[in-house]
Amino acid sequence: MAQALCEILRQENYEVDHCADGVEGMDAVESGIYDIIILDVMLPRKSGFQIAREARGKGIVTPILMLTARSDLDDKVTGLDCGADDYLTKPFMTRELLARLRALVRRNSRTPDGALTFEDISLNRNTSLLVCGENSVRLSEKEFRILEYLIMNQGQILSREQLAVKIWGYDSQAEYNNVEVYMSFVRRKLNFVGAKTEIKAVRGMGYELRCSHV
């Protein structure tokens, strides 16, 4: 079932990673690179309930959709109380699953017009435009995804490993210097639109967005 579900999601243009047990799944959740977590309750080594509870306890806010064969009301309540955002009982229709995922994506968006904002910049998800005041510039796919990830995790320092996996994927042969190269590209685009927002390198840790108010 997991393999079939992964294939369906890939056909819908989602990038998917599959974890076969709860411990591996918790490691993936803690990586912070995912936009949505589809979580089965009945997992070996650590249950979906435990993963959701631990994730929320650690401040991880990634939307969680629970999948389970259990249909009892108590189990649904338990899942939601553990931190799940939505609950789907097996067997389910593919169309319903995809609709639930779309709803979670919309709910997790910062603004209704498809834009993300940080200080003096706005990033339009529909057009890939970086906007600052009256100035704008279109970003390449990798530039867009890097800046999107930084804005979605504003206030946090993101490591080169997190960025590499998020942008290029676990199976990619991309090296960490790719992150630095594309960071320089994004910095140029920020300078081009005259933004006070900057991407700061934190020595030995990673990158974060900051704004100079000078």
Secondary structure, 3 states (H helix, E strand, C coil): CHHHHHHHHHHCCCCCCCCCCHHHHHHHHHHCCCCCEEEECCCCCCCHHHHHHHHHHCCCCCCEEEEECCCCHHHHHHHHHHCCCEEEECCCCHHHHHHHHHHHHHHHCCCCCCEEEECCEEEECCCCEEEECCEEEECCHHHHHHHHHHHHCCCCCECHHHHHHHHHCCCCCCCHHHHHHHHHHHHHHHHHCCCCEEEEEECCCEEEEEECCC
